[in-house]
Amino acid sequence: MTLQTIDIPDSINRLSYVEGAEHLIDTANDAIEAFMLADQTVIENFVTCDFHLLDQAITWIEQNHLLAGNRFCEFGAGFGVGAMLAALRGMESIGIEIESRLVEQANQVAEGLGNAAEFYCGSFVPRGVEGLTEIAAEVENVSTEEDDVCELIGRELNEFDLFFAFPWPGEHGFFEAVFDACAANGALLLTYRGREGMNLVTKV
């Protein structure tokens, strides 16, 4: 694997939120709560991350001039808050989510906020990459049965500069393998690791 860790300091939790972030997060959290209360079928692998810390992490990445470009992709986007936070900054931002109900919800929230992030239903696992399908088969919450969404998006994953994901425990290696296989050199993968906070790697 050709990934290098970039240490994110604990002090990022003192950074100011980007303009509009708190309203976005409050709106999304209200929509998530309403969805969870109203939906009769529980989506077992849908868990929200610390959106405020995510906003601060993206700010820290920008302040330290780590981005090679302006394109953002959220793997397993859920309600797409990460993608919408990136779009607030003017990034060309998308989210990929396997659950169609969550894609619908993300699009509704984005439309209501006038946010430019776009969301696509499908698998983020690239096809034809040796070993990835076998690795994916061992990961409980990842599917390769759905169509690859790159044709729908109109871009390859190696055209994105910053990726974000919230892996389940034990799945970090899989997300890093996907990133290593599909991202361009200089791209970044930011992941939320619960109590451990944010983790950042770059492909070199």
C-alpha atoms as a printed R data frame, in Angstrom:
    type eleno elety resid chain resno       x       y       z
1   ATOM     1    CA   MET     A     1   0.000   0.000   0.000
2   ATOM     2    CA   THR     A     2   1.335   3.441  -0.895
3   ATOM     3    CA   LEU     A     3  -0.379   5.483   1.811
4   ATOM     4    CA   GLN     A     4   1.191   7.964   4.207
5   ATOM     5    CA   THR     A     5  -0.469   9.116   7.428
6   ATOM     6    CA   ILE     A     6  -0.857  12.841   8.081
7   ATOM     7    CA   ASP     A     7  -1.309  13.630  11.778
8   ATOM     8    CA   ILE     A     8  -4.312  15.819  12.556
9   ATOM     9    CA   PRO     A     9  -3.835  17.666  15.874
10  ATOM    10    CA   ASP     A    10  -6.441  17.432  18.625
11  ATOM    11    CA   SER     A    11  -6.574  21.226  18.543
12  ATOM    12    CA   ILE     A    12  -8.773  21.145  15.428
13  ATOM    13    CA   ASN     A    13 -11.771  21.096  17.792
14  ATOM    14    CA   ARG     A    14 -11.024  24.750  18.515
15  ATOM    15    CA   LEU     A    15 -11.349  25.821  14.892
16  ATOM    16    CA   SER     A    16 -14.348  27.897  13.862
17  ATOM    17    CA   TYR     A    17 -17.043  26.256  11.762
18  ATOM    18    CA   VAL     A    18 -17.304  27.338   8.147
19  ATOM    19    CA   GLU     A    19 -20.155  29.769   7.448
20  ATOM    20    CA   GLY     A    20 -23.439  27.886   7.168
21  ATOM    21    CA   ALA     A    21 -22.117  24.660   8.693
22  ATOM    22    CA   GLU     A    22 -24.050  24.805  11.957
23  ATOM    23    CA   HIS     A    23 -27.348  25.476  10.172
24  ATOM    24    CA   LEU     A    24 -26.594  22.648   7.735
25  ATOM    25    CA   ILE     A    25 -25.767  20.209  10.541
26  ATOM    26    CA   ASP     A    26 -28.844  21.183  12.584
27  ATOM    27    CA   THR     A    27 -31.072  20.776   9.525
28  ATOM    28    CA   ALA     A    28 -29.545  17.412   8.646
29  ATOM    29    CA   ASN     A    29 -29.811  16.136  12.222
30  ATOM    30    CA   ASP     A    30 -33.505  17.105  12.321
31  ATOM    31    CA   ALA     A    31 -34.058  15.261   9.031
32  ATOM    32    CA   ILE     A    32 -32.150  12.210  10.296
33  ATOM    33    CA   GLU     A    33 -34.189  12.109  13.502
34  ATOM    34    CA   ALA     A    34 -37.472  12.391  11.575
35  ATOM    35    CA   PHE     A    35 -36.366   9.658   9.180
36  ATOM    36    CA   MET     A    36 -35.361   7.295  11.966
37  ATOM    37    CA   LEU     A    37 -38.647   7.834  13.813
38  ATOM    38    CA   ALA     A    38 -40.824   7.445  10.719
39  ATOM    39    CA   ASP     A    39 -39.051   4.641   8.878
40  ATOM    40    CA   GLN     A    40 -40.372   1.164   9.580
41  ATOM    41    CA   THR     A    41 -37.345  -0.653   8.189
42  ATOM    42    CA   VAL     A    42 -34.171  -0.035  10.170
43  ATOM    43    CA   ILE     A    43 -31.005   0.460   8.116
44  ATOM    44    CA   GLU     A    44 -28.616  -1.455  10.338
45  ATOM    45    CA   ASN     A    45 -25.395   0.129   9.108
46  ATOM    46    CA   PHE     A    46 -26.577   3.748   9.187
47  ATOM    47    CA   VAL     A    47 -24.768   5.627  11.969
48  ATOM    48    CA   THR     A    48 -24.003   9.337  12.006
49  ATOM    49    CA   CYS     A    49 -20.546  10.722  12.717
50  ATOM    50    CA   ASP     A    50 -19.411  13.896  14.507
51  ATOM    51    CA   PHE     A    51 -20.313  16.384  11.776
52  ATOM    52    CA   HIS     A    52 -18.872  19.357  13.654
53  ATOM    53    CA   LEU     A    53 -15.476  17.653  13.954
54  ATOM    54    CA   LEU     A    54 -15.682  16.729  10.274
55  ATOM    55    CA   ASP     A    55 -16.206  20.381   9.354
56  ATOM    56    CA   GLN     A    56 -13.214  21.364  11.481
57  ATOM    57    CA   ALA     A    57 -11.063  18.637   9.896
58  ATOM    58    CA   ILE     A    58 -11.856  19.876   6.390
59  ATOM    59    CA   THR     A    59 -11.004  23.417   7.510
60  ATOM    60    CA   TRP     A    60  -7.654  22.194   8.886
61  ATOM    61    CA   ILE     A    61  -6.898  20.413   5.598
62  ATOM    62    CA   GLU     A    62  -7.635  23.601   3.677
63  ATOM    63    CA   GLN     A    63  -5.627  25.805   6.040
64  ATOM    64    CA   ASN     A    64  -2.598  23.553   5.629
65  ATOM    65    CA   HIS     A    65  -2.872  23.592   1.824
66  ATOM    66    CA   LEU     A    66  -3.042  19.808   1.563
67  ATOM    67    CA   LEU     A    67  -5.598  19.634  -1.235
68  ATOM    68    CA   ALA     A    68  -4.353  18.889  -4.747
69  ATOM    69    CA   GLY     A    69  -7.638  20.108  -6.250
70  ATOM    70    CA   ASN     A    70 -11.260  20.999  -5.600
71  ATOM    71    CA   ARG     A    71 -13.204  17.716  -5.906
72  ATOM    72    CA   PHE     A    72 -14.717  15.864  -2.931
73  ATOM    73    CA   CYS     A    73 -16.247  12.372  -2.749
74  ATOM    74    CA   GLU     A    74 -18.027  10.827   0.241
75  ATOM    75    CA   PHE     A    75 -18.086   7.009   0.378
76  ATOM    76    CA   GLY     A    76 -21.212   5.576   2.022
77  ATOM    77    CA   ALA     A    77 -22.689   9.053   2.220
78  ATOM    78    CA   GLY     A    78 -25.849   8.387   4.227
79  ATOM    79    CA   PHE     A    79 -27.544  11.787   4.464
80  ATOM    80    CA   GLY     A    80 -24.543  13.315   2.716
81  ATOM    81    CA   VAL     A    81 -23.560  15.806   5.374
82  ATOM    82    CA   GLY     A    82 -19.864  15.460   4.548
83  ATOM    83    CA   ALA     A    83 -20.466  16.160   0.882
84  ATOM    84    CA   MET     A    84 -22.664  19.147   1.744
85  ATOM    85    CA   LEU     A    85 -20.040  20.561   4.122
86  ATOM    86    CA   ALA     A    86 -17.497  20.350   1.300
87  ATOM    87    CA   ALA     A    87 -19.928  22.028  -1.098
88  ATOM    88    CA   LEU     A    88 -20.313  24.927   1.364
89  ATOM    89    CA   ARG     A    89 -16.659  25.644   0.656
90  ATOM    90    CA   GLY     A    90 -17.222  25.731  -3.088
91  ATOM    91    CA   MET     A    91 -15.848  22.245  -3.695
92  ATOM    92    CA   GLU     A    92 -17.261  20.128  -6.513
93  ATOM    93    CA   SER     A    93 -18.811  17.577  -4.206
94  ATOM    94    CA   ILE     A    94 -20.588  14.226  -4.531
95  ATOM    95    CA   GLY     A    95 -21.755  11.427  -2.255
96  ATOM    96    CA   ILE     A    96 -22.096   7.732  -3.131
97  ATOM    97    CA   GLU     A    97 -24.593   5.659  -1.142
98  ATOM    98    CA   ILE     A    98 -25.901   2.110  -1.637
99  ATOM    99    CA   GLU     A    99 -29.260   2.707   0.106
100 ATOM   100    CA   SER     A   100 -31.692   4.445  -2.256
101 ATOM   101    CA   ARG     A   101 -33.793   5.770   0.638
102 ATOM   102    CA   LEU     A   102 -30.778   7.585   2.047
103 ATOM   103    CA   VAL     A   103 -29.903   9.025  -1.366
104 ATOM   104    CA   GLU     A   104 -33.447  10.419  -1.594
105 ATOM   105    CA   GLN     A   105 -33.117  11.955   1.865
106 ATOM   106    CA   ALA     A   106 -29.702  13.470   1.086
107 ATOM   107    CA   ASN     A   107 -31.010  15.037  -2.111
108 ATOM   108    CA   GLN     A   108 -34.023  16.464  -0.263
109 ATOM   109    CA   VAL     A   109 -31.863  18.041   2.442
110 ATOM   110    CA   ALA     A   110 -29.427  19.462  -0.117
111 ATOM   111    CA   GLU     A   111 -32.264  20.873  -2.233
112 ATOM   112    CA   GLY     A   112 -33.916  22.441   0.802
113 ATOM   113    CA   LEU     A   113 -30.644  24.127   1.765
114 ATOM   114    CA   GLY     A   114 -29.761  25.158  -1.770
115 ATOM   115    CA   ASN     A   115 -26.596  23.092  -1.443
116 ATOM   116    CA   ALA     A   116 -24.785  22.053  -4.639
117 ATOM   117    CA   ALA     A   117 -23.664  18.578  -3.498
118 ATOM   118    CA   GLU     A   118 -24.916  15.734  -5.695
119 ATOM   119    CA   PHE     A   119 -25.738  12.194  -4.596
120 ATOM   120    CA   TYR     A   120 -25.650   8.907  -6.482
121 ATOM   121    CA   CYS     A   121 -27.028   5.490  -5.623
122 ATOM   122    CA   GLY     A   122 -24.680   2.590  -6.151
123 ATOM   123    CA   SER     A   123 -21.452   0.957  -5.039
124 ATOM   124    CA   PHE     A   124 -18.269   2.989  -4.667
125 ATOM   125    CA   VAL     A   125 -16.121  -0.139  -5.099
126 ATOM   126    CA   PRO     A   126 -14.387   0.139  -8.498
127 ATOM   127    CA   ARG     A   127 -14.787  -2.815 -10.835
128 ATOM   128    CA   GLY     A   128 -11.992  -4.776 -12.402
129 ATOM   129    CA   VAL     A   129  -9.419  -4.050  -9.702
130 ATOM   130    CA   GLU     A   130  -7.608  -7.219  -8.714
131 ATOM   131    CA   GLY     A   131  -8.298  -8.305  -5.154
132 ATOM   132    CA   LEU     A   132 -10.906  -5.657  -4.243
133 ATOM   133    CA   THR     A   133 -13.972  -7.809  -4.898
134 ATOM   134    CA   GLU     A   134 -12.523 -10.533  -2.699
135 ATOM   135    CA   ILE     A   135 -11.752  -8.034   0.076
136 ATOM   136    CA   ALA     A   136 -15.225  -6.490  -0.235
137 ATOM   137    CA   ALA     A   137 -16.837  -9.922   0.162
138 ATOM   138    CA   GLU     A   138 -15.329 -10.112   3.646
139 ATOM   139    CA   VAL     A   139 -16.750  -6.738   4.698
140 ATOM   140    CA   GLU     A   140 -20.258  -7.001   6.119
141 ATOM   141    CA   ASN     A   141 -21.565  -3.554   5.230
142 ATOM   142    CA   VAL     A   142 -20.160  -3.172   1.717
143 ATOM   143    CA   SER     A   143 -21.798  -4.449  -1.472
144 ATOM   144    CA   THR     A   144 -20.470  -4.868  -4.993
145 ATOM   145    CA   GLU     A   145 -23.773  -6.177  -6.335
146 ATOM   146    CA   GLU     A   146 -25.030  -2.729  -7.359
147 ATOM   147    CA   ASP     A   147 -23.800  -1.038 -10.513
148 ATOM   148    CA   ASP     A   148 -20.564   0.898 -10.447
149 ATOM   149    CA   VAL     A   149 -21.639   4.553 -10.331
150 ATOM   150    CA   CYS     A   150 -18.675   6.089 -12.157
151 ATOM   151    CA   GLU     A   151 -20.514   6.110 -15.492
152 ATOM   152    CA   LEU     A   152 -23.475   7.846 -13.859
153 ATOM   153    CA   ILE     A   153 -21.229  10.408 -12.190
154 ATOM   154    CA   GLY     A   154 -19.333  11.048 -15.384
155 ATOM   155    CA   ARG     A   155 -15.985  11.003 -13.602
156 ATOM   156    CA   GLU     A   156 -13.511   8.377 -12.501
157 ATOM   157    CA   LEU     A   157 -12.572   8.189  -8.831
158 ATOM   158    CA   ASN     A   158  -8.996   9.163  -9.670
159 ATOM   159    CA   GLU     A   159 -10.321  12.644 -10.513
160 ATOM   160    CA   PHE     A   160 -11.268  13.397  -6.891
161 ATOM   161    CA   ASP     A   161  -8.919  15.080  -4.437
162 ATOM   162    CA   LEU     A   162 -10.468  14.460  -1.006
163 ATOM   163    CA   PHE     A   163 -12.467  11.393   0.028
164 ATOM   164    CA   PHE     A   164 -14.365  10.951   3.280
165 ATOM   165    CA   ALA     A   165 -15.768   7.808   4.894
166 ATOM   166    CA   PHE     A   166 -17.018   6.583   8.273
167 ATOM   167    CA   PRO     A   167 -15.957   2.905   8.342
168 ATOM   168    CA   TRP     A   168 -17.295   0.441  10.861
169 ATOM   169    CA   PRO     A   169 -14.697  -0.979  13.286
170 ATOM   170    CA   GLY     A   170 -12.383  -3.316  11.429
171 ATOM   171    CA   GLU     A   171 -13.274  -1.896   7.996
172 ATOM   172    CA   HIS     A   172 -10.681   0.886   7.821
173 ATOM   173    CA   GLY     A   173  -8.276  -1.325   5.890
174 ATOM   174    CA   PHE     A   174 -10.901  -1.995   3.232
175 ATOM   175    CA   PHE     A   175 -11.611   1.701   2.658
176 ATOM   176    CA   GLU     A   176  -7.890   2.375   2.451
177 ATOM   177    CA   ALA     A   177  -7.518  -0.466  -0.081
178 ATOM   178    CA   VAL     A   178 -10.270   1.049  -2.255
179 ATOM   179    CA   PHE     A   179  -8.666   4.477  -1.959
180 ATOM   180    CA   ASP     A   180  -5.213   3.108  -2.757
181 ATOM   181    CA   ALA     A   181  -6.583   1.287  -5.801
182 ATOM   182    CA   CYS     A   182  -8.598   4.136  -7.295
183 ATOM   183    CA   ALA     A   183  -7.217   7.493  -6.149
184 ATOM   184    CA   ALA     A   184  -4.567   9.600  -7.844
185 ATOM   185    CA   ASN     A   185  -1.245  10.361  -6.185
186 ATOM   186    CA   GLY     A   186  -1.673  13.331  -3.863
187 ATOM   187    CA   ALA     A   187  -5.308  12.541  -3.066
188 ATOM   188    CA   LEU     A   188  -6.458  12.419   0.564
189 ATOM   189    CA   LEU     A   189  -8.665   9.987   2.485
190 ATOM   190    CA   LEU     A   190 -10.251  11.345   5.661
191 ATOM   191    CA   THR     A   191 -12.022   8.837   7.922
192 ATOM   192    CA   TYR     A   192 -13.902   9.225  11.173
193 ATOM   193    CA   ARG     A   193 -12.922   6.668  13.806
194 ATOM   194    CA   GLY     A   194 -15.316   7.419  16.635
195 ATOM   195    CA   ARG     A   195 -13.522   8.110  19.902
196 ATOM   196    CA   GLU     A   196 -10.196   8.161  18.051
197 ATOM   197    CA   GLY     A   197 -11.375  11.161  16.036
198 ATOM   198    CA   MET     A   198 -10.329  11.838  12.464
199 ATOM   199    CA   ASN     A   199  -7.664   9.944  10.525
200 ATOM   200    CA   LEU     A   200  -6.019  11.285   7.368
201 ATOM   201    CA   VAL     A   201  -3.856   9.513   4.797
202 ATOM   202    CA   THR     A   202  -2.501  10.576   1.432
203 ATOM   203    CA   LYS     A   203  -1.560   8.449  -1.547
204 ATOM   204    CA   VAL     A   204   2.093   8.823  -2.511
